[in-house]
């Protein structure tokens, strides 16, 4: 089993919950997210809004196993779940009539993980 390389208690709890949800619902999405989040902080994923805009369509649900940054513009409404958001990214997503969620909230709303893209 892969050792968790973080000391952030919130992140450790999230990784544990993702693994538990993956086992309960037999869903590969949550297991994959837990592996990405258990990497060291240096190798954690950061995604700009320009990439989200480029690789998504209107109304899609996307999860980012890291942080969403505010470079670029959100030109269509999205539902984005991530571990962290910059203030600029959050305001730009909300101005485009999208939603910003935590990964834990997405897990509660969609336990099976259907119709969710991992971007990173």
KOLNUKOL-434318 format. One record per atom (N, C-alpha, C): residue in three letters; chain; atom name; x, y, z. Coordinates in Angstrom, 2 decimals, decimal comma, padded with zeros to 5 digits, m for minus. Layout:
BEGIN
ala;A;CA;X;Y;Z .
...
***
This chain:
BEGIN
unk;A;N;000,83;m001,17;000,00 .
unk;A;CA;000,00;000,00;000,00 .
unk;A;C;000,88;001,24;000,00 .
unk;A;N;000,49;002,25;m000,76 .
unk;A;CA;001,27;003,46;m000,92 .
unk;A;C;001,19;004,30;000,35 .
unk;A;N;002,34;004,80;000,81 .
unk;A;CA;002,38;005,62;002,00 .
unk;A;C;001,97;007,05;001,66 .
unk;A;N;001,14;007,64;002,51 .
unk;A;CA;000,70;009,02;002,32 .
unk;A;C;001,85;009,94;002,71 .
unk;A;N;002,17;010,89;001,83 .
unk;A;CA;003,32;011,76;002,05 .
unk;A;C;002,92;013,14;002,54 .
unk;A;N;001,72;013,29;003,07 .
unk;A;CA;001,28;014,60;003,52 .
unk;A;C;001,05;014,60;005,03 .
unk;A;N;001,09;015,78;005,61 .
unk;A;CA;000,82;015,91;007,04 .
unk;A;C;m000,44;016,74;007,29 .
unk;A;N;m001,09;017,19;006,23 .
unk;A;CA;m002,31;017,98;006,33 .
unk;A;C;m003,45;017,07;006,81 .
unk;A;N;m003,99;017,30;008,00 .
unk;A;CA;m005,03;016,40;008,52 .
unk;A;C;m006,31;016,40;007,68 .
unk;A;N;m006,65;017,53;007,08 .
unk;A;CA;m007,84;017,59;006,22 .
unk;A;C;m007,65;016,71;004,98 .
unk;A;N;m006,46;016,77;004,39 .
unk;A;CA;m006,16;015,98;003,21 .
unk;A;C;m006,09;014,48;003,55 .
unk;A;N;m005,51;014,14;004,67 .
unk;A;CA;m005,43;012,74;005,09 .
unk;A;C;m006,83;012,17;005,28 .
unk;A;N;m007,73;012,95;005,90 .
unk;A;CA;m009,11;012,51;006,09 .
unk;A;C;m009,83;012,33;004,76 .
unk;A;N;m009,60;013,24;003,82 .
unk;A;CA;m010,22;013,16;002,51 .
unk;A;C;m009,74;011,91;001,76 .
unk;A;N;m008,45;011,62;001,81 .
unk;A;CA;m007,90;010,44;001,15 .
unk;A;C;m008,52;009,18;001,74 .
unk;A;N;m008,64;009,13;003,05 .
unk;A;CA;m009,25;007,98;003,72 .
unk;A;C;m010,71;007,80;003,29 .
unk;A;N;m011,46;008,91;003,23 .
unk;A;CA;m012,86;008,85;002,80 .
unk;A;C;m013,00;008,43;001,34 .
unk;A;N;m012,10;008,89;000,48 .
unk;A;CA;m012,13;008,51;m000,93 .
unk;A;C;m011,90;007,01;m001,09 .
unk;A;N;m010,95;006,45;m000,34 .
unk;A;CA;m010,68;005,02;m000,41 .
unk;A;C;m011,88;004,22;000,09 .
unk;A;N;m012,50;004,69;001,15 .
unk;A;CA;m013,67;004,01;001,72 .
unk;A;C;m014,83;004,04;000,72 .
unk;A;N;m015,07;005,19;000,12 .
unk;A;CA;m016,15;005,34;m000,87 .
unk;A;C;m015,89;004,46;m002,08 .
unk;A;N;m014,64;004,34;m002,49 .
unk;A;CA;m014,27;003,51;m003,62 .
unk;A;C;m014,58;002,04;m003,34 .
unk;A;N;m014,31;001,59;m002,14 .
unk;A;CA;m014,58;000,20;m001,79 .
unk;A;C;m016,08;m000,06;m001,65 .
unk;A;N;m016,82;000,88;m001,09 .
unk;A;CA;m018,25;000,69;m000,89 .
unk;A;C;m019,01;000,63;m002,20 .
unk;A;N;m018,66;001,52;m003,15 .
unk;A;CA;m019,41;001,63;m004,40 .
unk;A;C;m018,72;000,97;m005,59 .
unk;A;N;m017,57;000,33;m005,35 .
unk;A;CA;m016,81;m000,30;m006,44 .
unk;A;C;m016,56;000,69;m007,58 .
unk;A;N;m016,08;001,90;m007,22 .
unk;A;CA;m015,86;002,98;m008,17 .
unk;A;C;m014,37;003,28;m008,29 .
unk;A;N;m013,85;003,22;m009,50 .
unk;A;CA;m012,43;003,49;m009,73 .
unk;A;C;m012,10;004,97;m009,62 .
unk;A;N;m013,07;005,84;m009,84 .
unk;A;CA;m012,84;007,29;m009,81 .
unk;A;C;m012,28;007,74;m008,47 .
unk;A;N;m012,90;007,31;m007,40 .
unk;A;CA;m012,48;007,77;m006,06 .
unk;A;C;m011,12;007,19;m005,70 .
unk;A;N;m010,84;005,95;m006,11 .
unk;A;CA;m009,53;005,35;m005,84 .
unk;A;C;m008,44;006,09;m006,58 .
unk;A;N;m008,71;006,44;m007,83 .
unk;A;CA;m007,74;007,18;m008,64 .
unk;A;C;m007,46;008,56;m008,03 .
unk;A;N;m008,51;009,22;m007,57 .
unk;A;CA;m008,33;010,52;m006,92 .
unk;A;C;m007,51;010,41;m005,65 .
unk;A;N;m007,75;009,36;m004,87 .
unk;A;CA;m006,97;009,19;m003,63 .
unk;A;C;m005,49;009,00;m003,93 .
unk;A;N;m005,18;008,28;m005,02 .
unk;A;CA;m003,78;008,09;m005,40 .
unk;A;C;m003,14;009,41;m005,81 .
unk;A;N;m003,86;010,22;m006,59 .
unk;A;CA;m003,32;011,52;m007,01 .
unk;A;C;m003,11;012,44;m005,80 .
unk;A;N;m004,05;012,45;m004,87 .
unk;A;CA;m003,94;013,34;m003,73 .
unk;A;C;m002,89;012,89;m002,71 .
unk;A;N;m002,53;011,62;m002,72 .
unk;A;CA;m001,54;011,14;m001,76 .
unk;A;C;m000,11;011,40;m002,21 .
unk;A;N;000,06;011,96;m003,40 .
unk;A;CA;001,40;012,36;m003,85 .
unk;A;C;001,92;013,51;m003,00 .
unk;A;N;003,21;013,77;m003,11 .
unk;A;CA;003,79;014,89;m002,38 .
unk;A;C;003,24;016,21;m002,91 .
unk;A;N;003,34;017,25;m002,11 .
unk;A;CA;002,79;018,56;m002,50 .
unk;A;C;003,47;019,08;m003,76 .
unk;A;N;004,71;018,79;m003,92 .
unk;A;CA;005,46;019,27;m005,08 .
unk;A;C;004,93;018,68;m006,38 .
unk;A;N;004,45;017,46;m006,33 .
unk;A;CA;003,96;016,82;m007,56 .
unk;A;C;002,43;016,84;m007,66 .
unk;A;N;001,78;017,60;m006,79 .
unk;A;CA;000,32;017,71;m006,86 .
unk;A;C;m000,08;018,56;m008,06 .
unk;A;N;m001,26;018,32;m008,57 .
unk;A;CA;m001,72;018,94;m009,81 .
unk;A;C;m002,31;020,33;m009,57 .
unk;A;N;m001,97;021,27;m010,46 .
unk;A;CA;m002,58;022,60;m010,47 .
unk;A;C;m003,07;022,85;m011,89 .
unk;A;N;m004,34;023,24;m012,01 .
unk;A;CA;m004,96;023,42;m013,33 .
unk;A;C;m005,47;024,84;m013,45 .
unk;A;N;m005,17;025,49;m014,59 .
unk;A;CA;m005,67;026,82;m014,87 .
unk;A;C;m007,06;026,74;m015,50 .
unk;A;N;m007,80;027,83;m015,37 .
unk;A;CA;m009,13;027,89;m015,96 .
unk;A;C;m009,09;027,75;m017,48 .
unk;A;N;m008,02;028,21;m018,09 .
unk;A;CA;m007,92;028,08;m019,55 .
unk;A;C;m007,94;026,61;m019,97 .
unk;A;N;m007,31;025,74;m019,20 .
unk;A;CA;m007,33;024,31;m019,51 .
unk;A;C;m008,72;023,73;m019,28 .
unk;A;N;m009,38;024,14;m018,21 .
unk;A;CA;m010,75;023,68;m017,96 .
unk;A;C;m011,66;024,10;m019,10 .
unk;A;N;m011,50;025,32;m019,56 .
unk;A;CA;m012,33;025,83;m020,65 .
unk;A;C;m012,06;025,07;m021,96 .
unk;A;N;m010,82;024,73;m022,20 .
unk;A;CA;m010,42;024,07;m023,44 .
unk;A;C;m010,92;022,62;m023,52 .
unk;A;N;m010,88;021,90;m022,42 .
unk;A;CA;m011,15;020,47;m022,45 .
unk;A;C;m012,53;020,07;m021,93 .
unk;A;N;m013,41;021,01;m021,69 .
unk;A;CA;m014,74;020,68;m021,20 .
unk;A;C;m015,81;021,32;m022,07 .
unk;A;N;m017,02;020,81;m021,91 .
unk;A;CA;m018,18;021,37;m022,59 .
unk;A;C;m019,11;021,94;m021,54 .
unk;A;N;m020,10;022,66;m022,00 .
unk;A;CA;m021,06;023,30;m021,11 .
unk;A;C;m021,81;022,26;m020,27 .
unk;A;N;m021,88;022,52;m018,97 .
unk;A;CA;m022,66;021,67;m018,07 .
unk;A;C;m021,95;020,43;m017,57 .
unk;A;N;m020,69;020,21;m017,93 .
unk;A;CA;m019,98;019,01;m017,47 .
unk;A;C;m019,54;019,15;m016,02 .
unk;A;N;m019,27;018,01;m015,41 .
unk;A;CA;m018,73;017,98;m014,05 .
unk;A;C;m017,29;017,49;m014,14 .
unk;A;N;m016,39;018,27;m013,53 .
unk;A;CA;m014,96;018,00;m013,60 .
unk;A;C;m014,41;017,98;m012,18 .
unk;A;N;m013,49;017,06;m011,92 .
unk;A;CA;m012,81;017,04;m010,63 .
unk;A;C;m011,31;017,21;m010,88 .
unk;A;N;m010,69;018,06;m010,06 .
unk;A;CA;m009,26;018,34;m010,16 .
unk;A;C;m008,61;017,87;m008,86 .
unk;A;N;m007,70;016,89;m008,92 .
unk;A;CA;m007,05;016,41;m007,70 .
unk;A;C;m005,90;017,33;m007,28 .
unk;A;N;m006,23;018,54;m006,97 .
unk;A;CA;m005,25;019,55;m006,59 .
unk;A;C;m005,92;020,90;m006,51 .
unk;A;N;m005,29;021,91;m007,11 .
unk;A;CA;m005,77;023,28;m007,00 .
unk;A;C;m006,16;023,82;m008,37 .
unk;A;N;m007,23;024,61;m008,39 .
unk;A;CA;m007,66;025,31;m009,60 .
unk;A;C;m007,17;026,75;m009,50 .
unk;A;N;m006,44;027,19;m010,53 .
unk;A;CA;m005,86;028,53;m010,56 .
unk;A;C;m006,64;029,41;m011,53 .
unk;A;N;m006,52;030,73;m011,38 .
unk;A;CA;m007,36;031,67;m012,10 .
unk;A;C;m006,85;032,19;m013,42 .
unk;A;N;m005,80;031,62;m014,01 .
unk;A;CA;m005,31;032,10;m015,30 .
unk;A;C;m006,26;031,63;m016,40 .
unk;A;N;m006,73;032,56;m017,19 .
unk;A;CA;m007,68;032,24;m018,26 .
unk;A;C;m009,09;032,63;m017,86 .
unk;A;N;m010,04;032,26;m018,68 .
unk;A;CA;m011,44;032,60;m018,43 .
unk;A;C;m012,31;031,37;m018,53 .
unk;A;N;m013,39;031,37;m017,77 .
unk;A;CA;m014,41;030,33;m017,88 .
unk;A;C;m015,49;030,88;m018,79 .
unk;A;N;m015,65;030,31;m019,96 .
unk;A;CA;m016,59;030,85;m020,94 .
unk;A;C;m017,91;030,10;m020,97 .
unk;A;N;m018,02;029,01;m020,25 .
unk;A;CA;m019,28;028,28;m020,15 .
unk;A;C;m019,45;027,74;m018,73 .
unk;A;N;m020,70;027,49;m018,31 .
unk;A;CA;m020,92;027,01;m016,95 .
unk;A;C;m020,42;025,58;m016,75 .
unk;A;N;m019,71;025,38;m015,65 .
unk;A;CA;m019,16;024,08;m015,29 .
unk;A;C;m019,43;023,81;m013,82 .
unk;A;N;m019,40;022,56;m013,45 .
unk;A;CA;m019,34;022,19;m012,04 .
unk;A;C;m017,94;021,65;m011,82 .
unk;A;N;m017,18;022,34;m010,99 .
unk;A;CA;m015,79;021,98;m010,75 .
unk;A;C;m015,62;021,61;m009,28 .
unk;A;N;m015,05;020,44;m009,05 .
unk;A;CA;m014,72;019,99;m007,70 .
unk;A;C;m013,20;019,90;m007,61 .
unk;A;N;m012,63;020,43;m006,53 .
unk;A;CA;m011,19;020,39;m006,36 .
unk;A;C;m010,86;020,43;m004,88 .
unk;A;N;m009,60;020,11;m004,57 .
unk;A;CA;m009,16;020,20;m003,18 .
unk;A;C;m009,06;021,66;m002,75 .
unk;A;N;m008,61;022,54;m003,67 .
unk;A;CA;m008,47;023,95;m003,35 .
unk;A;C;m008,72;024,80;m004,59 .
unk;A;N;m009,19;026,02;m004,38 .
unk;A;CA;m009,42;026,99;m005,44 .
unk;A;C;m008,72;028,29;m005,06 .
unk;A;N;m008,16;028,97;m006,05 .
unk;A;CA;m007,69;030,33;m005,79 .
unk;A;C;m008,94;031,23;m005,79 .
unk;A;N;m008,85;032,37;m005,16 .
unk;A;CA;m010,00;033,28;m005,09 .
unk;A;C;m010,44;033,74;m006,48 .
unk;A;N;m009,45;034,02;m007,33 .
unk;A;CA;m009,76;034,46;m008,70 .
unk;A;C;m010,48;033,39;m009,50 .
unk;A;N;m010,02;032,15;m009,35 .
unk;A;CA;m010,64;031,05;m010,09 .
unk;A;C;m012,08;030,85;m009,62 .
unk;A;N;m012,29;030,91;m008,33 .
unk;A;CA;m013,64;030,72;m007,79 .
unk;A;C;m014,59;031,79;m008,30 .
unk;A;N;m014,14;033,04;m008,29 .
unk;A;CA;m015,01;034,13;m008,74 .
unk;A;C;m015,28;034,04;m010,25 .
unk;A;N;m014,29;033,64;m011,05 .
unk;A;CA;m014,50;033,52;m012,49 .
unk;A;C;m015,46;032,38;m012,82 .
unk;A;N;m015,37;031,27;m012,11 .
unk;A;CA;m016,28;030,15;m012,35 .
unk;A;C;m017,70;030,54;m011,97 .
unk;A;N;m017,85;031,23;m010,85 .
unk;A;CA;m019,19;031,65;m010,42 .
unk;A;C;m019,77;032,72;m011,33 .
unk;A;N;m018,94;033,60;m011,88 .
unk;A;CA;m019,41;034,61;m012,84 .
unk;A;C;m019,90;033,98;m014,13 .
unk;A;N;m019,35;032,81;m014,49 .
unk;A;CA;m019,79;032,09;m015,69 .
unk;A;C;m020,97;031,18;m015,37 .
unk;A;N;m021,59;031,38;m014,20 .
unk;A;CA;m022,75;030,60;m013,74 .
unk;A;C;m022,42;029,14;m013,51 .
unk;A;N;m021,19;028,87;m013,06 .
unk;A;CA;m020,77;027,51;m012,72 .
unk;A;C;m020,78;027,31;m011,21 .
unk;A;N;m020,43;026,11;m010,78 .
unk;A;CA;m020,40;025,78;m009,36 .
unk;A;C;m019,01;025,33;m008,96 .
unk;A;N;m018,59;025,72;m007,77 .
unk;A;CA;m017,34;025,26;m007,18 .
unk;A;C;m017,68;024,38;m005,99 .
unk;A;N;m017,19;023,16;m005,99 .
unk;A;CA;m017,46;022,21;m004,92 .
unk;A;C;m016,16;021,67;m004,37 .
unk;A;N;m016,22;021,20;m003,14 .
unk;A;CA;m015,09;020,43;m002,63 .
unk;A;C;m015,26;019,00;m003,12 .
unk;A;N;m014,20;018,23;m003,07 .
unk;A;CA;m014,27;016,84;m003,52 .
unk;A;C;m015,21;016,05;m002,61 .
unk;A;N;m015,20;016,37;m001,35 .
unk;A;CA;m016,09;015,70;m000,39 .
unk;A;C;m017,56;015,95;m000,73 .
unk;A;N;m017,90;017,19;m001,13 .
unk;A;CA;m019,28;017,49;m001,52 .
unk;A;C;m019,69;016,72;m002,78 .
unk;A;N;m018,78;016,63;m003,74 .
unk;A;CA;m019,06;015,87;m004,95 .
unk;A;C;m019,29;014,40;m004,62 .
unk;A;N;m018,50;013,89;m003,68 .
unk;A;CA;m018,64;012,50;m003,28 .
unk;A;C;m020,02;012,24;m002,65 .
unk;A;N;m020,51;013,21;m001,87 .
unk;A;CA;m021,84;013,07;m001,26 .
unk;A;C;m022,95;013,18;m002,30 .
unk;A;N;m022,81;014,11;m003,25 .
unk;A;CA;m023,83;014,32;m004,27 .
unk;A;C;m023,86;013,21;m005,32 .
unk;A;N;m022,71;012,65;m005,64 .
unk;A;CA;m022,61;011,65;m006,70 .
unk;A;C;m021,73;010,49;m006,22 .
unk;A;N;m022,25;009,62;m005,33 .
unk;A;CA;m021,41;008,55;m004,76 .
unk;A;C;m020,89;007,55;m005,79 .
unk;A;N;m021,61;007,38;m006,89 .
unk;A;CA;m021,16;006,43;m007,89 .
unk;A;C;m020,10;007,03;m008,82 .
unk;A;N;m020,00;008,35;m008,86 .
unk;A;CA;m018,99;009,01;m009,68 .
unk;A;C;m019,28;008,99;m011,17 .
unk;A;N;m020,55;008,86;m011,53 .
unk;A;CA;m020,91;008,80;m012,95 .
unk;A;C;m020,87;010,19;m013,57 .
unk;A;N;m020,47;010,24;m014,85 .
unk;A;CA;m020,39;011,47;m015,64 .
unk;A;C;m019,48;012,52;m015,02 .
unk;A;N;m018,37;012,08;m014,45 .
unk;A;CA;m017,39;013,00;m013,87 .
unk;A;C;m016,05;012,76;m014,56 .
unk;A;N;m015,41;013,87;m014,99 .
unk;A;CA;m014,09;013,80;m015,63 .
unk;A;C;m013,03;014,17;m014,62 .
unk;A;N;m011,89;013,50;m014,68 .
unk;A;CA;m010,71;013,92;m013,92 .
unk;A;C;m009,85;014,72;m014,87 .
unk;A;N;m009,48;015,91;m014,46 .
unk;A;CA;m008,64;016,76;m015,30 .
unk;A;C;m007,38;017,13;m014,52 .
unk;A;N;m006,26;016,98;m015,15 .
unk;A;CA;m005,04;017,34;m014,45 .
unk;A;C;m003,80;017,01;m015,15 .
***
